[in-house]
């Protein structure tokens, strides 16, 4: 055996010992969770696992920045999810399907592979599944950095009493996928938002090709795989799953294209010191009402991160406002601000307070099943 072969064999042996140690530690983690359960302690909530993972990754980053990546964070979430599932029933979570859709990838990122995931056809059906307790949580898109607020999601908050328990901001990278060469493509499928986010690229590069909206990027990839001279706008992972070639990568018009997903549920996560609060309120229909409302946030030194207006159902020229600000509504300043704003509003609902999440890159959001994010 040469020196090089001997050295390689030593490395393989070290890897084997490390893998055995990982298995031992995962088993030990499972045993500790079982001890907590036997002691009568309540199992950790999903967002508590998220907090632990984020704290762990931050500590690892401080110790050695080279050791931390989105993939490593996802791996730890998978370990946490699997060990939790071995001691108690994993969370049931619905998402805007089908499988390999953007929301499916966000659900895998947040809940882990041990969760029981249910793909549903509409945002309304995701809300209803959680409201009826058919699912513990739901995952829906709420805003995109290019197209703004998702109206279907915002309007559903006026029809249910669900809370926002968490968020998953995902950096979206669109690819053009096909079994045909670019010059042979005659039709492109994708969901309307994806087509909108690539409209300039399409106008410059494929101006004569017809774009056909479908319900999801997963459905678009499936159609492109079955029809000649067809293509889809979807993620790079969809190419492998549906047997498509990547004709062009990163065709989104805005380099920082991001979709933010929110977790629907019934509980309120505890304050972490780095939280967001979401409110929904309606103001009297009079001049200056919105300006007066904004003064409340300035007076209490709260940083607004988003404000969106949308019409009150079946009432022309009357609007509801969705706002987010930094802080938890159980803390003093946010609590006081909400009380003052409620006194000025016709209606006000605290939709939830939840930990601010780190951005996830769509291409690194899952290690094993590689969903179309």
C-alpha positions as CSV (number, residue, x, y, z in Angstrom):
1,X,0.0,0.0,0.0
2,X,1.4,3.4,-1.0
3,X,1.7,6.3,1.5
4,X,-1.2,8.0,-0.3
5,X,-3.4,5.0,0.0
6,X,-2.5,4.5,3.7
7,X,-3.3,8.2,4.4
8,X,-6.6,7.9,2.7
9,X,-7.5,4.8,4.7
10,X,-6.7,6.6,7.9
11,X,-9.1,9.4,6.8
12,X,-11.8,6.9,6.1
13,X,-11.4,5.3,9.5
14,X,-11.6,8.7,11.2
15,X,-14.8,9.5,9.2
16,X,-16.3,6.2,10.3
17,X,-15.6,7.0,14.0
18,X,-17.1,10.4,13.6
19,X,-20.2,8.9,12.0
20,X,-20.6,6.4,14.8
21,X,-20.2,9.3,17.3
22,X,-23.0,11.2,15.6
23,X,-25.3,8.2,15.8
24,X,-24.5,7.8,19.5
25,X,-25.2,11.5,20.2
26,X,-28.5,11.5,18.3
27,X,-29.5,8.4,20.3
28,X,-28.5,10.2,23.5
29,X,-30.6,13.2,22.5
30,X,-33.6,11.0,22.0
31,X,-33.1,9.5,25.4
32,X,-33.0,12.9,27.0
33,X,-36.2,14.0,25.4
34,X,-37.8,10.8,26.7
35,X,-36.6,11.7,30.2
36,X,-38.2,15.1,29.9
37,X,-41.5,13.5,28.8
38,X,-41.5,11.0,31.7
39,X,-40.8,13.9,34.1
40,X,-44.0,15.5,33.0
41,X,-42.4,18.4,31.1
42,X,-44.3,19.7,28.1
43,X,-42.6,18.9,24.8
44,X,-40.8,21.7,23.1
45,X,-42.9,23.7,20.6
46,X,-41.8,23.9,17.0
47,X,-40.7,27.6,17.4
48,X,-38.7,26.6,20.5
49,X,-36.7,24.2,18.3
50,X,-36.2,27.0,15.8
51,X,-34.9,29.3,18.6
52,X,-32.5,26.6,19.8
53,X,-31.2,26.0,16.3
54,X,-30.7,29.7,15.6
55,X,-28.9,30.2,19.0
56,X,-26.7,27.1,18.3
57,X,-25.8,28.4,14.8
58,X,-25.0,31.8,16.2
59,X,-22.7,30.3,18.8
60,X,-21.0,28.1,16.3
61,X,-20.5,31.1,14.0
62,X,-18.8,33.0,16.9
63,X,-16.5,30.1,17.5
64,X,-15.7,29.3,13.8
65,X,-17.4,31.1,11.0
66,X,-16.2,28.5,8.5
67,X,-18.2,25.7,10.2
68,X,-21.6,27.3,9.7
69,X,-23.8,27.2,6.6
70,X,-27.5,27.1,5.7
71,X,-27.1,23.4,5.0
72,X,-25.7,22.7,8.5
73,X,-28.6,24.6,10.0
74,X,-31.1,22.5,8.0
75,X,-29.2,19.3,9.1
76,X,-29.6,20.2,12.7
77,X,-33.3,21.0,12.3
78,X,-33.7,17.6,10.7
79,X,-32.0,15.9,13.7
80,X,-34.1,17.9,16.1
81,X,-37.3,17.0,14.2
82,X,-36.4,13.3,14.0
83,X,-35.5,12.9,17.7
84,X,-38.7,14.8,18.7
85,X,-40.8,12.6,16.5
86,X,-39.3,9.5,18.2
87,X,-40.7,10.6,21.6
88,X,-44.0,12.2,20.6
89,X,-46.2,12.8,17.6
90,X,-44.5,15.1,15.2
91,X,-46.3,18.3,14.1
92,X,-49.0,18.1,11.4
93,X,-48.5,21.0,9.0
94,X,-50.4,21.9,5.9
95,X,-48.9,24.0,3.1
96,X,-49.8,25.5,-0.2
97,X,-49.2,22.4,-2.4
98,X,-48.5,20.4,-4.3
99,X,-45.3,18.6,-3.2
100,X,-42.2,20.4,-4.5
101,X,-43.9,23.8,-4.4
102,X,-42.3,26.8,-2.8
103,X,-44.4,26.4,0.4
104,X,-43.5,22.8,0.6
105,X,-39.8,23.7,0.7
106,X,-40.5,26.4,3.4
107,X,-42.5,23.8,5.4
108,X,-39.6,21.3,5.3
109,X,-37.2,24.1,6.2
110,X,-39.2,25.0,9.3
111,X,-40.7,21.8,10.5
112,X,-38.1,19.2,9.5
113,X,-38.6,16.0,7.6
114,X,-40.2,14.1,10.5
115,X,-43.3,16.4,10.4
116,X,-46.5,15.1,8.8
117,X,-46.9,17.5,5.9
118,X,-50.1,17.9,4.0
119,X,-50.2,19.7,0.6
120,X,-53.5,21.6,-0.1
121,X,-54.6,23.4,-3.3
122,X,-55.4,26.9,-2.0
123,X,-54.3,29.4,0.7
124,X,-57.9,29.3,2.0
125,X,-57.7,25.5,2.4
126,X,-54.5,25.8,4.4
127,X,-56.1,28.4,6.8
128,X,-59.2,26.2,7.1
129,X,-57.2,23.1,7.9
130,X,-55.6,24.8,10.9
131,X,-58.8,26.5,12.0
132,X,-60.5,23.1,12.1
133,X,-57.6,21.5,13.9
134,X,-57.0,19.1,11.0
135,X,-53.4,20.4,11.1
136,X,-51.4,21.9,14.0
137,X,-49.8,24.5,11.8
138,X,-50.0,25.9,8.3
139,X,-47.4,27.4,5.9
140,X,-48.4,30.2,3.5
141,X,-46.7,33.0,1.6
142,X,-47.4,36.4,2.8
143,X,-45.2,38.8,0.8
144,X,-42.7,38.9,-2.0
145,X,-40.0,41.5,-2.4
146,X,-40.9,42.1,-6.0
147,X,-44.7,41.7,-6.0
148,X,-45.5,42.9,-2.5
149,X,-48.2,41.4,-0.2
150,X,-50.1,38.2,-1.0
151,X,-53.7,39.4,-1.0
152,X,-55.2,36.0,-0.6
153,X,-53.2,35.5,2.7
154,X,-53.9,39.0,4.1
155,X,-57.6,38.7,3.4
156,X,-57.9,35.3,5.2
157,X,-56.6,36.9,8.4
158,X,-59.9,38.9,8.5
159,X,-61.9,35.6,8.3
160,X,-60.2,33.5,10.9
161,X,-58.7,33.8,14.4
162,X,-55.4,32.1,13.6
163,X,-52.0,33.4,14.9
164,X,-48.8,34.0,13.1
165,X,-46.3,31.8,15.1
166,X,-43.2,32.1,12.9
167,X,-41.7,33.1,9.6
168,X,-39.4,31.7,6.9
169,X,-37.9,34.2,4.5
170,X,-36.6,32.4,1.4
171,X,-34.3,33.8,-1.3
172,X,-35.9,32.6,-4.5
173,X,-33.9,31.6,-7.6
174,X,-35.9,30.9,-10.7
175,X,-34.6,28.7,-13.5
176,X,-35.9,28.0,-17.0
177,X,-36.3,24.3,-17.3
178,X,-37.1,22.2,-20.4
179,X,-36.4,19.1,-22.4
180,X,-36.0,21.3,-25.5
181,X,-33.3,23.8,-26.6
182,X,-34.1,27.5,-26.0
183,X,-34.8,28.2,-29.7
184,X,-37.4,25.3,-29.7
185,X,-39.4,26.6,-26.7
186,X,-42.9,27.7,-27.7
187,X,-44.7,27.8,-24.3
188,X,-43.6,28.5,-20.7
189,X,-45.6,27.4,-17.7
190,X,-45.3,28.7,-14.2
191,X,-47.4,30.3,-11.4
192,X,-48.4,33.9,-12.0
193,X,-46.0,35.3,-9.4
194,X,-43.0,33.5,-10.9
195,X,-43.8,34.8,-14.4
196,X,-44.2,38.3,-13.0
197,X,-40.8,38.1,-11.2
198,X,-39.1,37.1,-14.5
199,X,-41.1,39.4,-16.9
200,X,-38.1,41.5,-18.0
201,X,-35.8,38.6,-18.7
202,X,-38.6,36.9,-20.7
203,X,-39.2,40.0,-22.7
204,X,-35.5,40.3,-23.6
205,X,-34.8,36.7,-24.3
206,X,-38.0,35.0,-25.3
207,X,-40.3,37.8,-26.5
208,X,-42.4,35.6,-28.8
209,X,-43.0,32.7,-26.4
210,X,-46.4,32.4,-24.7
211,X,-46.5,32.3,-20.9
212,X,-49.2,30.1,-19.4
213,X,-50.1,30.6,-15.7
214,X,-50.7,27.4,-13.7
215,X,-51.3,26.8,-9.9
216,X,-47.7,26.1,-8.9
217,X,-44.1,25.8,-10.1
218,X,-44.3,22.1,-9.4
219,X,-47.3,21.7,-11.8
220,X,-45.4,23.8,-14.4
221,X,-42.4,21.5,-14.2
222,X,-44.6,18.5,-14.6
223,X,-46.3,20.0,-17.7
224,X,-42.9,20.9,-19.2
225,X,-41.7,17.4,-18.8
226,X,-44.7,15.9,-20.6
227,X,-45.1,18.4,-23.5
228,X,-42.8,19.0,-26.5
229,X,-41.4,22.5,-26.9
230,X,-42.6,23.5,-23.5
231,X,-40.6,24.9,-20.5
232,X,-41.2,25.8,-16.9
233,X,-40.0,28.5,-14.5
234,X,-39.1,26.7,-11.3
235,X,-36.1,25.9,-9.1
236,X,-33.0,24.0,-10.0
237,X,-34.2,21.1,-7.8
238,X,-37.2,20.6,-10.1
239,X,-34.9,19.8,-13.0
240,X,-33.7,16.5,-11.4
241,X,-37.1,15.5,-10.0
242,X,-38.9,15.9,-13.4
243,X,-36.1,15.0,-15.7
244,X,-35.6,18.5,-17.1
245,X,-32.5,20.3,-18.3
246,X,-31.6,23.7,-16.9
247,X,-31.8,26.0,-19.9
248,X,-30.9,29.1,-17.9
249,X,-30.3,29.8,-14.2
250,X,-31.3,32.8,-12.1
251,X,-33.7,34.4,-14.5
252,X,-35.5,36.5,-11.8
253,X,-35.3,40.2,-12.6
254,X,-34.4,41.2,-9.1
255,X,-31.2,39.6,-7.6
256,X,-32.6,39.8,-4.1
257,X,-35.9,38.2,-4.9
258,X,-37.4,36.9,-1.6
259,X,-40.6,35.3,-0.6
260,X,-41.5,35.4,3.0
261,X,-43.7,32.6,4.4
262,X,-45.5,32.6,7.8
263,X,-46.5,29.8,10.1
264,X,-50.1,29.7,11.1
265,X,-51.2,28.3,14.4
266,X,-53.1,28.9,17.7
267,X,-50.3,29.6,20.2
268,X,-48.1,32.7,21.0
269,X,-44.4,32.1,21.1
270,X,-42.7,33.6,24.1
271,X,-40.5,36.7,23.8
272,X,-36.9,36.0,22.6
273,X,-35.6,39.6,22.5
274,X,-35.5,39.5,18.7
275,X,-39.2,39.4,17.7
276,X,-41.8,40.8,15.3
277,X,-45.4,41.6,16.0
278,X,-48.1,41.6,13.3
279,X,-51.3,43.7,13.7
280,X,-54.5,44.0,11.6
281,X,-56.6,47.1,12.2
282,X,-59.3,49.3,10.6
283,X,-59.4,53.1,11.1
284,X,-62.3,55.6,10.8
285,X,-62.8,56.8,7.3
286,X,-61.6,60.4,7.8
287,X,-58.7,62.6,6.8
288,X,-55.5,62.1,8.8
289,X,-56.6,58.8,10.5
290,X,-53.6,56.9,9.1
291,X,-51.2,59.6,9.9
292,X,-52.4,59.8,13.5
293,X,-52.0,56.0,13.7
294,X,-48.4,56.1,12.5
295,X,-47.6,58.7,15.2
296,X,-48.3,56.0,17.8
297,X,-45.4,53.9,16.6
298,X,-43.1,56.9,16.5
299,X,-44.1,57.9,20.0
300,X,-43.3,54.5,21.4
301,X,-40.1,54.2,19.4
302,X,-41.2,51.1,17.5
303,X,-39.6,50.3,14.2
304,X,-42.2,49.5,11.5
305,X,-41.0,46.8,9.1
306,X,-44.0,46.6,6.8
307,X,-47.4,48.3,6.2
308,X,-49.9,47.1,3.7
309,X,-53.5,48.3,3.0
310,X,-56.3,46.2,1.4
311,X,-60.0,47.0,0.9
312,X,-62.6,46.0,3.4
313,X,-64.8,43.2,1.8
314,X,-67.8,44.7,-0.1
315,X,-67.1,48.3,1.2
316,X,-65.7,50.7,-1.4
317,X,-63.1,53.2,-0.2
318,X,-62.7,51.5,3.2
319,X,-59.4,49.8,4.0
320,X,-57.8,47.6,6.6
321,X,-54.1,47.9,7.5
322,X,-51.7,45.1,8.1
323,X,-48.5,46.3,9.9
324,X,-45.5,44.6,11.4
325,X,-43.0,46.1,13.9
326,X,-40.0,45.0,15.9
327,X,-40.8,43.7,19.4
328,X,-43.2,41.3,21.2
329,X,-46.6,42.4,22.2
330,X,-46.1,41.1,25.7
331,X,-43.3,43.7,26.2
332,X,-44.0,47.1,27.7
333,X,-43.5,49.5,24.7
334,X,-45.4,47.3,22.1
335,X,-48.2,46.6,24.7
336,X,-48.7,50.3,25.3
337,X,-48.6,51.2,21.6
338,X,-51.2,48.6,20.8
339,X,-53.5,49.9,23.5
340,X,-53.2,53.5,22.1
341,X,-53.7,52.3,18.6
342,X,-56.8,50.3,19.6
343,X,-58.3,53.4,21.1
344,X,-58.0,55.1,17.7
345,X,-59.2,52.1,15.6
346,X,-62.6,50.7,14.7
347,X,-61.2,47.2,15.0
348,X,-57.7,45.8,16.0
349,X,-56.4,42.3,16.1
350,X,-53.0,41.1,17.3
351,X,-52.1,38.5,14.7
352,X,-49.1,37.3,16.6
353,X,-45.6,37.9,17.9
354,X,-42.8,35.5,16.7
355,X,-39.0,35.3,16.4
356,X,-37.4,37.1,13.5
357,X,-35.9,34.5,11.2
358,X,-32.7,34.4,9.2
359,X,-32.9,34.4,5.4
360,X,-32.7,30.9,3.8
361,X,-31.4,30.4,0.3
362,X,-33.8,28.3,-1.8
363,X,-31.0,26.1,-3.2
364,X,-29.9,25.1,0.3
365,X,-33.2,24.8,2.0
366,X,-33.4,21.0,1.9
367,X,-30.6,18.4,2.0
368,X,-32.4,15.2,1.0
369,X,-35.7,15.5,-0.9
370,X,-34.6,18.7,-2.7
371,X,-38.0,20.4,-3.1
372,X,-38.8,23.0,-5.7
373,X,-38.5,26.0,-3.5
